[in-house]
Amino acid sequence: MILRELLEPLLRGLGVQGVSVVALAVLLSVALYAHKISTVGGLAVSAGSTVRHDLQVVALVLAVLLFLGVASVDMARIQELIYLAQQRVEWHSLVDSILEEVVR
């Protein structure tokens, strides 16, 4: 363990030896990993907040356009587009690639 090799001389100078060095190295590793995960989580929350805001703006603009009669809804076309999207998108691989990016 690289962390143990770095900490052992320092801890030996402080009078800590043996199992305590390994336990401290493991605890520091867990703390560093938790910090990394919290950073990734913060990025995911920020990205999710941005996407939520953008979708709300788009929904509001479309609602206003529908209300004013500028746009109209063709439900048959919407259902067709949803069906085509479900056929073309490989949801399993899409979710895997998103999770892979988030974990990095």
For each residue, the residues with C-beta under 8 A, 3 or more apart:
1: 4 5 22 25
2: 5 6
3: 6 7 25 28 29
4: 1 7 8 21 22 25
5: 1 2 8
6: 2 3 9 10
7: 3 4 10 11 21 24 25 28
8: 4 5 11 12 21
9: 6 12 13
10: 6 7 13 14
11: 7 8 14 16 17 20 21 24
12: 8 9 15 16 17 21
13: 9 10
14: 10 11
15: 12
16: 11 12 20 21 24
17: 11 12 20 21
18: 21 22
19: 22 23
20: 11 16 17 23 24
21: 4 7 8 11 12 16 17 18 24 25
22: 1 4 18 19 25 26
23: 19 20 26 27
24: 7 11 16 20 21 27 28
25: 1 3 4 7 21 22 28 29
26: 22 23 29 30
27: 23 24 30 31
28: 3 7 24 25 31 32
29: 3 25 26 32 33
30: 26 27 33 34
31: 27 28 34 35
32: 28 29 35 36
33: 29 30 36 37
34: 30 31 37 38
35: 31 32 38 39
36: 32 33 39 40
37: 33 34 40 41
38: 34 35 41 42
39: 35 36 42 43
40: 36 37 43 44 102 103 104
41: 37 38 44 45
42: 38 39 45 46
43: 39 40 46 47 102
44: 40 41 47 48 102
45: 41 42 48 49
46: 42 43 49 50
47: 43 44 50 51
48: 44 45 51 52
49: 45 46 52 53
50: 46 47 53 54
51: 47 48 54 55
52: 48 49 55 56
53: 49 50 56 57
54: 50 51 57 58
55: 51 52 58 59
56: 52 53 59 60
57: 53 54 60 61
58: 54 55 61 62
59: 55 56 62 63
60: 56 57 63 64
61: 57 58 64 65
62: 58 59 65 66 71
63: 59 60 66 67
64: 60 61 67 68
65: 61 62 68 70 71
66: 62 63 69 70 71 72 73
67: 63 64
68: 64 65
69: 66 72
70: 65 66
71: 62 65 66
72: 66 69
73: 66 78
74: 77 78
75: 78 79
76: 79 80
77: 74 80 81
78: 73 74 75 81 82
79: 75 76 82 83
80: 76 77 83 84
81: 77 78 84 85
82: 78 79 85 86
83: 79 80 86 87
84: 80 81 87 88
85: 81 82 88 89
86: 82 83 89 91
87: 83 84
88: 84 85
89: 85 86 94
90: 93 94
91: 86 94 95
92: 95 96
93: 90 96 97
94: 89 90 91 97 98
95: 91 92 98 99
96: 92 93 99 100
97: 93 94 100 101
98: 94 95 101 102
99: 95 96 102 103
100: 96 97 103 104
101: 97 98 104
102: 40 43 44 98 99
103: 40 99 100
104: 40 100 101
